[in-house]
Structure formats: structure tokens, C-alpha cells
Amino acid sequence: MHIEPGVVDGAKIALSYGTAAGAATYATKATGDSIRRDGGLAALILRSAIATVLVFCFFQVLPHAPVGVSEVHFILGSTLLLLFGAGPAAIALASGLALQGLFFAPFDLPQYGMNVTTLLVPLFGINMLAKRIIPAGTAYTDITYAQALALSTAYQGGIVAWVAFWAFYGQGVNATTLASVSSFGAAYMAVVLIEPVVDLAVLAAAKAKRGATSGAAFTARLHKAA
């Protein structure tokens, strides 16, 4: 979902600073909630560090390809949420994106505000969705395929929506932009076919290895009811 350089430029890019600031504000709230309700500061730091390594690998190691106005990645946002919680997942996505830009893709740094908004806002959306569709008495290791699919679809759909917004905002609504956004959206939503299966496989592994996955490295909701 990396917005290609030049899609939004000039004075228009200033909007991305505002949206990124808004996402950062919500991320601060999510991290505060994690500290208060999910293990404290040490657990937050540990989960964020583990998740950041995973995000960096998702961006750099897993297959990705430019399609239309952006790139298609396996970000596994719902997987991060279910394993680590919203606060650590948000820190990891923002940090992993920054590390990639600083060390491997400096040409992406001007688009950082757009890209971090595109990653974080859908994450916060599925965090709220999870509270609605997963009963408080259900541990994440016990969610159904339908629930995993709903979370994945919402996350990928949110990313596509934000990429489309940036493209139309930067380039205007025209046939070229419509074609580019459509090709990206079609390719990206194909990830929905894979991510719910990954989620359930990871959660099944966590359930089977409960002794190793019930400590501070993972959100307490992984094995416990809310």
C-alpha cells in the first residue's frame, strides 16, 4: 500500500501531516489503554518490538509488487491486532514503515504521512469492529472463520479506500486514475482470500502452544475473555 512518489505532491501533501497527526493521537490513546489494561508498560514495549520485527519482514521479505498507484503487500493487520492488541500493532506498523523508509526506501519518506495514515486508520477501525463482532466471553484463539474474514475484509477495504482517496486527491478524478485505482483495488482485495486463513492458522498454533503464548509477549485477550 505504499503510495507511489508523485501521486500527491506540492502543497497537497500537507494534508497527510494532519491525517498522520490524527492517527498518532488515536495511537497514543490505544497505547495508553494497553498499558492500563493489558500488562503495563513493559508488556507494551515487548509486544511492540516483536510486532515491529514482523512488520518489517512483511514489508521487506514477503512478496510485494507495484500495482497501479501503490504496491500490494501482505500486511496482516488483523493478525497483528489479534496477537498483540491495537496499541502495539499501531506502534509496529508506524515503526516498521519508518525503518523501511530510512534504510531501504528513502524515496518513500515524503509519503510517510499518507502511508502511515493508510495503515493505522483501518487498524483502529477493525479494533472497534472486533469489539462488536467478537463476544466479550470469547478469546481470540476461539474466533470463527467468519469473524476472521470480517476483520480482514474490513482492514484491506480500509486500505484500498485510503489509497483511492490519496490518488483522487492528488491526481483528480479521471480515466487514468480510475483505471489505476481499480487495478490496485482488485489486486489488493485478493489478499482477503489469504489473510483469514493465516489468522486462523496462527491462532490455532497459539492455542496449541498456550504455555509459550500466554505471557507478556502477547495480548491477554489471545487466550482470555475480555
Secondary structure, 3 states (H helix, E strand, C coil): CCCCCCCCCHHHHHHHHHHHHHHHHHHHHHHHHHHHHCCHHHHHHHHHHHHHHHHHHHHHCCCCEEECCEEECCCCHHHHHHHHCHHHHHHHHHHHHHHHHHHCCHHHHHHHHHHHHHHHHHHHHHHHHHHHHCCCCCCHHHCCHHHHHHHHHHHHHHHHHHHHHHHHHHHCCCHHHHHHHHHHHHHHHHHHHCHHHHHHHHHHHHHHCHHHHCCCCCCHHHCCCC
